């Protein structure tokens, strides 16, 4: 019983430490780094959803997909500046909306292919975004 309490306390402490680390990272990040963090978060949530889907854990799969959807819709899509971004922002917006539909289909139908496709699309965009960051940092 004591070992279980200790493990639970450790888990809460580790979780709090991780949250502080993420919050510190967000506070010190520039806008480009924040977008990279959003991509990382969405991709992590999709990986977790895949694991839960394969294990048959429907509730946790749904939570992970909801987290990914939240990041895509309220993070990546909301960050687009349609006025300044023009056609590129419009195309990214359409792509994020498509990713959202894939995630919804994955959740509704336990469709791993939709989950995989959403992850591949986000990975492609994230890779390009990271490349832009390294090019800009070298100037």
TAHUWO-V419845 format. One record per residue. RES is the residue in three letters. SS is DSSP state (A for helix, B for strand, O for the rest). PSI is psi in radians with two decimals (* if undefined). Layout:
BEGIN
{{RES & SS & PSI} {RES & SS & PSI}}
END
This chain:
BEGIN
{{UNK & O & -0.77} {UNK & A & -0.71} {UNK & A & -0.66} {UNK & A & -0.70} {UNK & A & -0.73} {UNK & A & -0.73} {UNK & A & -0.70} {UNK & A & -0.75} {UNK & A & -0.71} {UNK & A & -0.77} {UNK & A & -0.76} {UNK & A & -0.73} {UNK & A & -0.74} {UNK & A & -0.69} {UNK & A & -0.75} {UNK & A & -0.73} {UNK & A & -0.74} {UNK & A & -0.73} {UNK & A & -0.72} {UNK & A & -0.72} {UNK & A & -0.77} {UNK & A & -0.79} {UNK & A & -0.70} {UNK & A & -0.72} {UNK & A & -0.73} {UNK & A & -0.75} {UNK & A & -0.55} {UNK & A & -0.01} {UNK & O & 2.60} {UNK & O & 2.98} {UNK & A & -0.67} {UNK & A & -0.79} {UNK & A & -0.58} {UNK & A & -0.70} {UNK & A & -0.72} {UNK & A & -0.72} {UNK & A & -0.64} {UNK & A & -0.78} {UNK & A & -0.79} {UNK & A & -0.75} {UNK & A & -0.76} {UNK & A & -0.76} {UNK & A & -0.68} {UNK & A & -0.71} {UNK & A & -0.66} {UNK & A & -0.72} {UNK & A & -0.73} {UNK & A & -0.72} {UNK & A & -0.70} {UNK & A & -0.78} {UNK & A & -0.78} {UNK & A & -0.65} {UNK & A & -0.79} {UNK & A & -0.52} {UNK & A & -0.12} {UNK & O & 0.32} {UNK & O & 1.48} {UNK & A & -0.76} {UNK & A & -0.83} {UNK & A & -0.60} {UNK & A & -0.82} {UNK & A & -0.71} {UNK & A & -0.74} {UNK & A & -0.72} {UNK & A & -0.67} {UNK & A & -0.70} {UNK & A & -0.78} {UNK & A & -0.76} {UNK & A & -0.74} {UNK & A & -0.76} {UNK & A & -0.76} {UNK & A & -0.84} {UNK & A & -0.78} {UNK & A & -0.06} {UNK & A & -1.28} {UNK & A & -0.88} {UNK & A & -0.75} {UNK & O & -0.43} {UNK & O & -0.21} {UNK & O & 2.36} {UNK & O & 1.72} {UNK & A & -0.53} {UNK & A & -0.91} {UNK & A & -0.53} {UNK & A & -0.35} {UNK & A & -2.35} {UNK & A & -0.64} {UNK & A & -0.77} {UNK & A & -0.70} {UNK & A & -0.78} {UNK & A & -0.72} {UNK & A & -0.71} {UNK & A & -0.78} {UNK & A & -0.69} {UNK & A & -0.74} {UNK & A & -0.67} {UNK & A & -0.67} {UNK & A & -0.75} {UNK & A & -0.71} {UNK & A & -0.75} {UNK & A & -0.68} {UNK & A & -0.75} {UNK & A & -0.71} {UNK & A & -0.74} {UNK & A & -0.70} {UNK & A & -0.74} {UNK & A & -0.83} {UNK & A & -0.70} {UNK & A & 0.16} {UNK & O & 0.80} {UNK & O & 1.75} {UNK & A & -0.54} {UNK & A & -0.70} {UNK & A & -0.70} {UNK & A & -0.77} {UNK & A & -0.74} {UNK & A & -0.72} {UNK & A & -0.75} {UNK & A & -0.72} {UNK & A & -0.76} {UNK & A & -0.81} {UNK & A & -0.65} {UNK & A & -0.71} {UNK & A & -0.79} {UNK & A & -0.75} {UNK & A & -0.70} {UNK & A & -0.77} {UNK & A & -0.71} {UNK & A & -0.73} {UNK & A & -0.66} {UNK & A & -0.71} {UNK & A & -0.69} {UNK & A & -0.69} {UNK & A & -0.58} {UNK & A & -0.76} {UNK & A & -0.59} {UNK & A & -0.44} {UNK & A & -0.25} {UNK & O & *}}
END
